[in-house]
Amino acid sequence: MAVKQHSYAWALAESGNLKELVARGCEAFYREIFGDKFWDSLDSAETNDEHHTEAIYWHWNARLSLLKGRSAPNDEMAYFPIWARGNMKSSIAETMVIVDAMLSVAYKQAGYCLYVGREKDRIKENIGNLEALLSRAKVREYAPQLSEVAKNDETNSKRQWTGTFLHTKAGYIIKGGTVESTQAGSRIKHLESDNSQLDTRVTFCVPDDIDSREDSPVISENRFKLLTTEILPMRQANTLTFFAQNLISRFSVMYRIQKGGAKVLTNRKLTEPIPAVRGLMTEQRTVNGIVKDVVLAGKCTWRVWGLSRVQAEIDTMGLPAFLREMQHEVEQDKEGLIIYNYDDNVHVISESEFALKYGKDAWKTWRKKPGNDWARTKTDKHANVAGWLMRSPQNCALPNITFFKPYSFPSDSAPEDVVERLLSELSLYAYKNITWEQLRKDLLRRANSDIYTKTVGEKMEYERGELGRVIPQYSKPLLQRCNVQQGDMSHEADTVRKIYTHAYGLAMRPSNPGKHGGIEKLIQALRIDYETSHPFRPDVMGYTQWFIIAPDDKSRPYQVRDVVVYHPKLYPEAYMSDALTDSDLARFQFSNYRKRDPKLTETGEIIDDPLKLHDDFPNMCQMLYTGADLHGDSLSFDQKVELLMPQESIDARKEAKTGFEKLAASIEYDFQREIAEGILTPEDEEYEEIY
């Protein structure tokens, strides 16, 4: 790539000295300009973390390659320093800007750094720091024009440096601004020595602490849009981005990009969050009458910090804030979650784990009911979702366990798409090898609706009448065999519900749980006993009686006796959920269904209102839990009797071989049965007859 040489009056000796310094390498350059103390303070003395120098070398190598007309190494045009708060992110960002400017001077190319933050005062502080760095003796020695204001030779007037704008005589420009105020800064005109004007576009973009600590998806969404539609598009082919930001929360801009939920800055160097302390161990103790969290062990990832500093930070901000700000443990922050009992590591099992306990299709004969939160959309905020809620019967290995099989649908899906998928999960075919979709299409082809109707409304009504004459003949026996109870769905979707009921025989109740209906029952159902083993993974602690069934992760097998079983798919970290479907979307929404921030009004504080965001599957479950309770099939009278009998009597009767053994075992079996029947009440037998 040919690079345009600017016509500034470069001092040859000065340029030569700077070029010689550049040739000595990155570490020598930084030590010369910023001092040994700066370089010696980088990285960790206790762990293998070299994150500070890695970031510095990334910028150095990438900028030099671009200045020489080549591509950045590995095409890595961005870097995410996700380090603990106060661990030099901004300091290194500011020194990088100075180095970026000096390298540009060394190669006689103009540059433009856009420094973006959240608050005006903080940005002014950053630009003030940069101005001070440009005035350092070593910068003046090697590149004095960076410390001078650009001047128009014709009018002999200088541009004014402001609190957020530095236009150097060397042709390097630094502009600071908030996320909201920098939209108009994509390019800046500056004067060449011949008084011609040249556009300079952004070559180095530094978003620094643009996320706020308010746990608000709405605020984060606005900042994300501004960053991706206004700021990042200012780039050009040689623009590097140093995104100095912590994760802060699951709604932050950094979190959604780092976790892959938003496909932004994907040409970055792969980095992982660096906590302040590795192996942090704390214990709650009473010290001088005050209960506090005391640091017991850990190794700091920055040599300037020791455990005494860590203790001081925890004493000041509290352990929860320290874990979030310094350790990046934002996933564990459950403040504001509505379904706070949900734990994705406990409440999700794979299809193979289910099959190991019950058999692959055992659920199809269990008591179950369908649900549907109807919508025409499929966006990051809302979706059309449905599913089966089922409960295991009493006569199985793990009785009275509730399972949820969730489904989601693309935008503009028809009611037929939803109900046919629900039926297809019970039986792929309506009859023989004819699917439900094939049956519907065949019936509509034969209906000749155009002959018997005039308007679109009449045609739709006629066609659904034709479906209702035939499809229920196949669906109702299936629903009865599969123990399907009346379902629950959006109360306002009357037309859709009529299609489910009349055209397909799937009975659905209109449900309006309101803001909080059914939520307490759902939360109770999701309770976890972390002192008891997981029902499906005995080596894991966490017992619950409510599970989402998710697809197998074929890359994560494990063995139970002689059977290969797979873990469920990994939790979908994405903040942007528009690409998630079925169980991935359900898990994401259960983990992110939140309350609005409290609001103080004249009549008092409004609290606990749910946020209309990521609420589709939770709302559907609210409907299901405001409807009739779902119970597992009860034991028959004979099964109840057998449960009360000694197991050895039952086994002896099954294992008897000779005539004498069979007679003796049968007498003992009958004797024990009479005892068991005497324990049961007459109501048990009457119930069995009625049932």
N, C-alpha and C positions, 0 to 999 in steps of 0.2 A: 504494500500500500504506500503510494507516494505521499510524503508529508510536506505540506506547504511551509517554507521557511519565511518567517516574518522579518520585516525590515527594521527592527529596533536597532539602535546603535549599541550593539553589544561591545563591551570592553574585552579585547582579545585575551589579555593577560588574565583578567578575572574569569572569563569563560574557561580558559585553559586550566586554571587552578581548580575550578569547580569540577571540570571533567576528570582531572586527576584524582580528586577526592571520590567521585563516583566510581572510578576504576578500582579503588581500594576495597570496594564491597560494602554491603549493607551495614554490618556491625560497625566497621570503622567509620562509616558516614555518620551513623547515629551517635556514636561516642564523641566524634569531633564536634558535631553541631549541638547536641543536648547534654553532653557530659557523661563521664563514666558512671556516675551515680544513677542516672536514669536507666542505662542499660543493665547495670548490675542489680536493679530492683525488679527485673522482669522474671516471670515464671515462678516455679515453686522450688523450694529447697528440700521439701519433704516427700514430694510425689514425683511422678514422671511427667507431670503436666508442663508443656512448653507452649501454651496457648498464646501468650503475648508475642513471643518471637515468631511463632508460626504466622500470626496475622501480619506482623511487620514484613516478613519475607514474602508473604503472598502479594502485598501491595508493591513492594520493591520490584519483584520479578515481573509482575504483570505490567506495571507502568513502564519499565525499561523496554520490555518487548514491544509494547504499543508505540512508544516513542521511536523505536527503530523500524517501525513499519511492519511489525510481525504481529501475530495473534498472541494473546495471553497464554501462558502455559496451561495446557489442558482446557483451554477456553474458559477458565474460571474467572468470571468478570465480577463476582460479588463474594462478600465474606460476611458471616454472621458471628460476631463475638458475643456469644451468650454466656457471659461471665457473671459472677456474683456482683451485686450492687456495691459500688465503691471500689471495685477491683480493676480500675484503670481503663475502662472502656472509652470514656470521653477523653482522657489524657492521651491515650494512644491515637484516638481519632484526630485530635488536634495536631499532634506531631506528624501524623501521616499527611495532613493537609500541607504543612510546611515542606515536608520532603517532596510531596507531589509537585509543589510549586518550584522547588530548587531543581528537581530533575527536568522539569519543563524548560527552565532557564538554561540548564546545561545543554539541552538539545535544541535550544532556540525555537521553542514552540510555545504558543500561547495556551493557557489553560483556564478553566472555569470550575471552581468548586461551589456546589450548592449545599449549604449546611442547613438541614431541616430539623426543627424540634417541635415541641408541643406548646411551649410558653414563650412569649415575647421576651420576658426578662431573662430567661435561661439562654435564649439565643443571643441576646446582647452580651451576656457573660461569655459565651463561647467565642463570639467574634472579637470581644475584648482580649480574650486569652490569645487568639490567633494574631491580633495586632501586636501584642506584647512579644510573642514568639518571633514575629517578623523583625522586631527591633533588636533582637539578641545580637551581641557582638559578632558571633560566629556567622550568623546569617548575613549581616552587613559585610563581613569580610569576604565571603564567597559569592554573594549575590546581592549587592547593595541596592540594585534597582527594585528588589522586592520590598524594600523598606521605604520606597519613595512613591509619592502619588503621581499618577499619570498626568501629563501636561499637554495642552494643545499649543504647539509651537507658534501657530499663527496668531492666536489671541494672547499667548503667554499666560493663560489661566489654568489653574489646577482643578481637577475634580476633587470634590470634598469627600473625605472618608467619613462615613457615618457609623452609628452603632451596629448596623447590620450590613454594611457594604464597604468592601475594600477593593479599590481598583489600582493595582500597582503599575509602576512605570515599566516593569518587566513584561507587562502584558498578561499577568496572571490575575484573575478576578476571584474574589471570595464574596459570596452573597449569602446572608442568613435570613431565615424566615420561618414562620410556623407552617404547619401542614396546610392551613387554610389560606395563607397569604402568599404562597410562592408560585401560584399557577402561572403568573405572567412572566416568570423568570427563565423561560426556556433558552433564551439567547440574549446576549448583551453586545452592543456595538462599542468598540474601542478604537482609539486613534493609532495609526501607524506613524512612523517618523516622518513620512511624506504627507501627513494629514489626511490620508485616505482612511475610510472607515472599514472595519472588518467585523463580521459577526462571529462571536465566539459562543459555542454551545457548551452545555455541561459536559465536563470530562471526568469529574469526580463528585459523586453524590454521597452525602453522609447524613442519612436519617439517624438522629441521635435522641433516644428516649422520647419517641413520638407517642407511645402508648401511655394511657393514664392508668392509675391503680383503681379506678372505679370499675367494678365488676359488671359492666353494662354492655350487652351485645349490641345495643343500638348505637352507642357512642363509638364502639369499636368498628361497627359496620361503616359509619360515616368516614372515619379515618382511613379505613381500608380502601374505600372508593376514591378518596382524594389521593392517596398514595399511588394507586394503580392506574388511575385515569388522568391525573394531573401532573404528578411529580416524576414518577419513573419514565413516562413517555418522553421526558425532556432529553433523554439520553441520546447519544450517537454511537457510532461503531467503536469508539475508544473510551467509553464511559465506564469507570469502575464504581462499584457501590460498596460502601462499608456501613452495614446496618447495625449500629451500636444500640442494642435493645435487649432487655431480658424478656423471658416468657410472661411474667407477671400474673396472667390468668389464662383460663382456657378460651377466653373471648378475644384476647389481644391479637393485634395484627401479626406480631412475631410468631405467636403460637400457631396460628392457622397456616402460616407459610412454612415454618420449620417442620410441622407435623405432616405436611403434604396435603392439607385440606385445600389450600389455594395454590394453584400451579403458577407461582410468581417467583421471579429470580431463580429459576431452575438452573441457570448457568453459573451457579455459585460453587465455591469450594465446600465440600461436605464437612460440616463441623458438628460436634455434639455439645450440649450444655455442660459447662464446667462448674460444679458446685464450689462453694467457698471451702467446704471441708469434706474430705472423703472419709467414710467410716465414722461419721458423727454418732456418738452415743451420749445421751443425756439421761438424767434421773431427777425426779422431783424431790426436793428436800426443803426442810424448814431451816432457814439461816437467819439468826438474829430475830426470830419471831415472824419472818416473812417467808411465805412459800415461793420457791423459785425453781427454775429448771437449771440444773447444774451440769456443765459439760464434763463428761468422764473420759472421753477418748476421741481421737480423730486426727487427721493430717491435713494441714492447710495447703491449698493449691496456689497460694501467692506467698512468696517468701517474706513479704512485709508483715503478714499476719501470723499470729500465734494463737494458741487456744485461749490465752488471756484476753485477746482482742475479740475472739469469738464469744467468750463469756460476756464481755461488756456489751456486745451487740445484742445478744439474747436478753440480757438484763434490761436493755433500753427498749427494744421493739417487741419483745415477747417471742417465744418459740414459734408460734404459728406464722407470724410475719417473717421470721428468719428463714423458716423452711420454704416459704414462698419466694422471698426476695433473693435469698442467698443460695438456697439449695435447689431452686427451680421445681419444687414439689407442688405445682399448681393443680395437678390432677386430684390430689387428696383434699383440696379445699371444697367442702360440701355446703358452705354457707350459701343460703338462698335456694338450694335444691329442694324441689317439692317431693320427689320420690327419694328421700334421703337414705332409705334402707337398701336401695339397689346397689349391688356390687357386681360389676361385670365379671370379675374373676370367680365369683361363686354362682351367680344366677344363670350362667350360660353353659349348656352342655352340647356336645356334638351329636350328630345323627348316629354315629357308631357307638358312642357311649350309651345313648338311649337304647339302641338295639341290643347291646350286650346284656342289659338288665331285663328288657321286656320282649324283645323281638322287634324287627324293623317296623312292621305294620300293626303292632298290638293296639296302638292308640285309636285305630279306626273303629274299633268296636266299643270304646269307652264312652261314657257320657261326655257330651261336649256341646258347646254352643258357638255359633259364629258371631262376629262383630264386624262393623264397618263404619269408619268415620269418612263419610263421602265428601269428595272434593273433585273439582274439574282440573286442578292444578297439580304440578309436580315441580316445586321450586326448592330453594334452600330453606324456605320458611314453612311451607305447607305441602302436604301430599295426600293422595287418596289411598287409604290403608284399610286392610281387612285382616282377618285371621281366625284361627280356631283356638278356643280356650277349652282344655279338656282335663279330666281328673282320673287318675288311675283307680281301679276298683280295689275293694278290700281283699280280694282273694289273689293277690300277686305279691311279688317279692318286696316291692316298695309301695304300699297302699296309700291312698289319699294324697298323692302328690299332684300338684297342678302344673300343667305344661301349656306353653303358648307357642303356636306356630304362626309367625307374622308374614304378611305379604303386602307389597306396595305396588302401585300402578303408575304408568306414564301419564302425562297430562292428556286431557281430553279422552281418557278411556271411557268406554260405554259401560252402563250397568251390566250388560251381558258379559263383558270381560271379567268383571269382578266375580259375579256369581258362578260363572263357568270355571274359574280357577278354584274357587272353594269346592265345587263339586268334583273337579278333576283330582284334587288332593285325596278325596275319598275313593274315587274310582276314575281312572283315566278315560274309560269308555262308558258311554251311556248304555250301549248294548253291543254285543259282538266286538267288532273292531272299529266301531263308529264313535268318535269323540263327541263331546258335548257341543263343541264349536261346529263340527261337521253336521251334526243333527240339526242345529239351528239354521245353518246356511241351506241345508237341503229342504227344510220346511219352508223357508222364505222363498226359495226358488219355485216351489210348487204352489205358493199361496196366491199368485196372480193378483197381488194387491192393487196394481195399477188399474185393473178392470173394475174393481169393486169400490174404489175410493177416488176422491177428487182432490182433497187438500193433503198437505204433508201431515197434519195432525191426524186426519182420518186414516191415512196410510199406516202411521206408526201404531195407532190403536188397533187397527185390523190385524197387522202382523203380530203384535203381541198376543192378541186373542188366539191366533193360529198356533203360536208357540204354546200357549196355555192349554190348548186341547190335547197336546201330545207329550211335551217334555215331562210334566208331572207324573205321567204314567211310568216313567223310568226313574225320575228323581225321588219320588216319595218312598218307594220301597227301599231305595238305597239309604235315604235319610233315616228310615226306621231301623234298618239293619245296623246302621252306624251309630244308633243311640243319640241322634241329634235333637237337642232341645231348642226351644224358641230363642232366637238371637236378639241382639240389640244393635241399633244403628242410629245415625243422625236423625233427629226428630223432624227436621225441615225438609228432608229428602223424600217427600211423599211419593212422587212419581217413580223414583228409583225403587223404593220399598215395594210398590205395587208390582213392579217387574219381577223382583225377587220372589214375591209371594205367589202371584197369579201365573206368571209365565214359567217359573221354575219350581214352585212348590216349597221354597225355602222361607219359612215363617220368620219375620223380623219384627221386633217391637220398636216403635219410635221412642227414643230416649233423649232426655235433656238433663244431664247430671248437673248443669250449672258449673260454677267455678270450683266447687269443692266436693260435689256429690261423688260418693264411692271412693274418694281418695284415701280416707282413713282405712277402709277395708283392704284396699290394695297395699298400702304401706304395711299393715299388719300381716298380710299374706307373704310379704317379702322379708319378714324378720329372719335374721341369721343368728345362729348360735356358734360363735367362733371357738367354743370350747369342745365342740363335737365334730367328728370327722364328716367330710363331705359325702353325701350318699353315693355319688358316682366315682369319687376319687378318694379312697380311704386314707391315702397318705397326705391329703390336704385337709386342713382344718376349716370348718365353715359349713354348718348344716342348715339347710333351708328346705321348704316344701313347695317351692315355686321356681320354675325354670323356663328359659327361652331355649328352643331347639335350633341350633345353627348348623350350617354345613361343616363337614370335616375339613380340617387343614391337613392335606396330604403330605405336607412337608414336616409335620410334627407327630409322628407315630409314637405310640408306647404300647407295651405288652401287658396284658392281664391274663395270667396263666398262659395258655397257648394261643390266645387270641390277640391279633393286632388291632388296636383301637387308636383313634386319632383325636387329638385335641380339637376344640372348635376353632374356627377362624379367629385370628387376632382381632382385638377390639379396633374398630375403625376410628382413628384419631381425628379424622377430618372435621374441621369446623364448618366448612361449606358442605352441607349434607345433600345438595341437589343430585350428586352422583351416587348416593347410597340407596340401596334397595333392600326390601325384605328384612331379614334378621339384622343386617348391618344398620339399617335405618332405625329399627326398633331399639337396638342397643344404644345407639347414639342419642336418640331422643330420651330414653329412660335416664341416661347419664346427664342430660343437659336441660331438662324441663325445669324451669326456674320461676321464682316469684319476681314480681316487679320490685323496684326499690321502694321502700316505705315513703309515703307522701303525707305531709302534714297539712291539714285543711282547717277551716274555721270550726268544724264540728269534731275535730280530733284527727288522729293518725290513721291513715289507710294502710293496712298491712296485709300480707299473705295473698294478695291478688296474683294469680298466675299470669305470666308473660305469654302473649300469643305468639309463641315461637317454639319450634321443636315439640309441639304438643299433640300431634296426631295420634300416635300409638298410645300415649298416656290417656288422652281423651277417650279413645275407644275402650281402653280398659276401665275407665271410670264408668262408661255406659254399662259394660258387662258386670261391674260390681254393684251397680244400683239396681240391676235386674234380679231375677230369681237366683238364689244361691246354687252353685254347682256342686253336687255331691258325687262321690264315686259310687259305683254299683255296690249295693249292700250284699253281704253274704247270704246265701240260701240257708234254710233251716239245717240241712244236712251238713253244710260247711261249718256252721256254728257248732254243731254237735261234734264234728271231727276235731275242731280246734280245742275242745275240752277233753278229748280223749288222750291217753298216754301214747306218745309216738311209737313206743316199742310194740304196742298192741296192733297198731296200723301196719307197721313194717312186718311183723310176724305173719300177719294174714297174707300179705303180698308175697313174702319170701318162702312160705310153706311149700314143700315139695311132695312128701309122702302123704298118704291118706290120713295117717294118724296125726301128723303135724297140722294138716289142714283142718281136721276136726277140732283139735285142741285150740288152734289159733282162732277158729271161728267162734267157739264157745267163749273164749276170753274177749274177743272183739265185741260180741253181742252183750256180754256182761258190762263192759266198759261203756258201751253205747247207752245202755239203760241208765247208768249212773249219770252220764252227761245230759241225757234228755230230762232227767229229774232235776238237774240244776237249772235248765232253761225254763222260763215262765211260759204259760199258755199264750201270752201275747206274742211271743217270738214265733210260735207256730201259726197263729192267726194271721200275723203280718205276712208270713210267707205265702199263705193261701191267697190273700188279697193281692199281693204283689204279683 
